[in-house]
Amino acid sequence: MSSSRGSPTLVPVTGRRDRVLRVGLTGGIGSGKSEVSRRLAAHGAVIIDADVAARAVVAPGTPGLAQVVEAFSAGVLTPDGSLDRERLGAIVFRDPDSRATLNAIVHPLVGEWMRAADQAATTASHGDVIIVHDVPLLAENGRAHNFDLVIVVDVPPELQVERLVSQRGMAPDQARARLAAQATRDQRLAIADLVIDNSGSLADLDRRVADVWADLTRRLGNGPVCSPADH
């Protein structure tokens, strides 16, 4: 989407030429990425959440849900016809082939949903806008290049385990298995343009997100102008 990493993209919006800074936000399970996302939204970012997209594309009556049922049987449905995420998760978590099958169904639909949401946000903007794509598996899916910059929410793995145990009721071994199924800390940090350390208090996080927001607004306002053909 961008021709210059870290610089906003110039997008024609209803006859105007406004800057759009597209940011990828990611972090491992238990990192507190959602807390960062909420704070960025409060500062004025438009948030496009991959988890919301993943639920929307397999909602009852959607082609996505029909494809999932065809692949995994009606046993992954609840009595009311919606997707039983816990049951499906148990299947795909222990079987890489099943996980690959599910990803092949869901990921293209999520990508389409998020592109449409991005276009809608761009069209609805009145002036420059910062759009944050909240993507848990950004390091895993190799899409970091689609964004003007990437923010990684970072905490030590032992703190991730501690949070999953204390906040989500997981057993320690279960928490470690969930971490092992994701990209490593080093792999996430390798795609980062900005890193938010979330190992401290919520007050610490407030300050760090405020600093990052100031950085993003500076980049949006001061970055070089690209032509529409560049993105």
C-alpha positions in Angstrom: 0.0 0.0 0.0 2.9 2.3 0.4 5.9 3.2 -1.7 7.9 4.6 1.2 8.1 2.7 4.5 7.0 4.9 7.4 5.5 7.6 5.1 1.8 8.3 4.6 0.2 7.5 1.3 -1.6 10.2 -0.7 -5.1 8.9 -1.5 -7.7 10.6 -3.6 -10.8 10.9 -1.4 -14.0 12.3 -3.0 -11.9 14.6 -5.2 -9.5 15.6 -2.4 -5.9 14.5 -1.9 -5.6 13.4 1.7 -2.9 11.6 3.5 -3.7 8.2 4.9 -1.2 6.5 7.3 -1.8 2.8 7.4 -0.4 1.1 10.4 -0.2 -2.6 11.2 -0.6 -3.4 14.9 0.4 -6.8 16.2 1.5 -8.7 19.3 1.5 -12.1 20.8 -1.3 -13.6 22.8 -1.3 -12.0 26.3 0.7 -9.0 25.1 -2.1 -6.5 25.7 -2.4 -5.6 22.1 -6.2 -4.9 22.6 -5.4 -2.4 25.3 -3.1 -0.6 22.8 -5.8 -0.7 20.1 -8.4 0.8 22.4 -6.0 3.6 23.4 -5.1 4.4 19.8 -8.8 4.5 19.0 -9.3 7.0 21.8 -6.6 9.2 20.3 -8.5 9.2 17.0 -7.2 6.2 15.0 -9.7 4.3 12.9 -9.3 0.6 14.0 -9.9 -2.3 11.6 -9.8 -5.4 13.7 -8.9 -8.8 12.1 -10.7 -10.6 15.0 -13.9 -8.7 14.2 -13.4 -9.6 10.5 -12.8 -13.2 11.3 -16.1 -13.4 13.1 -18.0 -11.5 10.5 -17.0 -13.7 7.6 -18.3 -16.8 9.3 -21.5 -15.4 10.8 -24.7 -17.4 10.2 -25.8 -17.3 6.6 -22.4 -16.3 5.2 -20.6 -18.2 2.4 -17.7 -18.4 4.8 -19.6 -20.4 7.4 -21.0 -22.7 4.6 -17.4 -23.4 3.5 -16.3 -24.2 7.1 -19.2 -26.6 7.6 -18.4 -28.3 4.3 -14.8 -28.8 5.4 -15.4 -29.8 9.0 -19.0 -31.0 9.1 -22.1 -29.6 10.9 -20.5 -30.8 14.2 -18.8 -27.4 14.4 -22.1 -25.6 14.7 -24.0 -24.7 17.9 -27.7 -25.5 18.2 -28.6 -22.1 16.9 -26.6 -22.5 13.7 -23.6 -20.3 14.6 -20.0 -21.4 14.6 -18.9 -23.3 17.7 -15.5 -21.6 18.0 -14.3 -23.6 20.9 -15.0 -26.9 19.2 -13.5 -25.8 15.9 -10.5 -24.4 17.8 -9.9 -27.7 19.5 -9.8 -29.4 16.1 -7.5 -27.1 14.3 -5.2 -26.4 17.2 -4.0 -30.1 17.4 -4.0 -30.7 13.7 -1.8 -28.6 11.4 -3.6 -29.9 8.3 -7.0 -28.9 9.6 -5.6 -25.5 10.6 -4.3 -25.0 7.1 -7.7 -25.9 5.7 -9.4 -23.4 7.9 -6.9 -20.7 7.2 -7.3 -21.3 3.4 -11.0 -20.6 3.9 -11.0 -17.7 6.3 -7.9 -15.7 5.5 -8.9 -14.6 2.0 -12.3 -13.6 3.3 -10.8 -11.7 6.2 -8.5 -9.9 3.8 -11.4 -8.9 1.6 -13.4 -7.7 4.6 -10.5 -5.6 5.9 -9.8 -4.0 2.5 -13.4 -3.0 2.2 -13.4 -1.6 5.7 -10.2 0.3 4.9 -11.7 1.8 1.7 -14.9 2.8 3.6 -12.8 4.5 6.3 -10.8 6.3 3.7 -13.9 7.4 1.8 -15.6 8.6 5.0 -12.6 10.6 6.2 -12.6 14.4 6.3 -9.0 15.1 6.0 -5.9 13.1 6.9 -6.5 9.8 8.7 -4.6 7.2 10.6 -5.9 3.7 10.0 -4.7 1.0 12.3 -5.1 -2.6 11.2 -5.2 -4.8 14.4 -3.8 -8.1 13.1 -2.7 -10.8 15.7 -0.9 -12.9 13.1 0.8 -10.2 11.1 4.3 -11.7 11.6 3.0 -15.1 10.6 1.1 -14.1 7.4 4.0 -12.1 5.9 1.9 -9.0 5.2 3.9 -6.4 7.1 4.9 -4.8 3.7 1.2 -3.9 3.2 1.5 -1.1 5.8 3.3 2.2 6.0 4.7 1.0 9.3 4.2 -1.7 11.9 3.8 -1.4 15.7 4.6 -4.5 17.8 3.3 -4.7 21.4 6.0 -6.5 23.2 6.3 -8.3 26.6 8.6 -11.1 27.8 7.2 -14.6 27.1 7.1 -15.5 30.8 4.8 -12.5 31.4 2.5 -13.7 28.5 2.2 -17.1 30.3 1.5 -15.4 33.6 -1.2 -13.3 32.1 -2.8 -16.2 30.3 -2.9 -18.2 33.5 -4.2 -15.4 35.7 -6.5 -13.6 33.3 -7.8 -16.4 31.1 -7.7 -19.4 33.4 -5.3 -21.4 31.3 -3.0 -24.1 32.7 0.6 -23.1 32.3 1.3 -25.9 29.8 -1.7 -24.8 27.8 -0.5 -21.2 27.8 3.0 -22.2 26.7 1.4 -24.3 23.9 -0.5 -21.3 22.7 2.7 -19.2 22.6 4.5 -22.0 20.7 1.8 -22.0 18.0 2.5 -18.3 17.2 5.5 -16.4 15.8 8.4 -16.0 18.2 9.2 -12.8 20.0 12.2 -12.3 17.7 10.1 -12.9 14.6 7.6 -10.2 15.7 10.3 -7.7 16.6 11.9 -8.3 13.2 9.0 -6.6 11.4 8.6 -3.7 13.9 9.1 -0.1 13.0 7.8 0.9 16.5 7.8 -1.2 19.7 5.5 -0.6 22.6 6.7 -2.3 25.8 3.6 -3.4 27.7 5.3 -5.1 30.7 4.5 -2.3 33.1 1.3 -0.8 34.5 -1.7 0.6 32.6 -0.5 4.1 33.4 2.9 3.2 31.8 1.0 2.0 28.8 -1.1 5.2 28.6 2.2 7.2 28.4 3.8 4.9 25.8 0.7 4.9 23.5 0.5 8.7 23.8 4.1 8.9 22.7 3.5 6.6 19.8 0.4 8.6 18.7 2.4 11.8 18.7 5.0 10.0 16.5 2.2 8.8 14.1 0.7 12.2 13.8 4.1 13.7 13.0 4.7 11.1 10.3 1.2 11.8 8.9 1.7 15.5 8.8 5.4 15.7 7.8 5.9 12.7 5.6 6.7 13.0 1.9 3.7 13.1 -0.4 3.2 10.1 -2.7 1.2 10.0 -5.9 -2.0 7.8 -5.9 -0.2 5.4 -8.3 2.4 4.6 -5.7 0.2 2.7 -3.3 
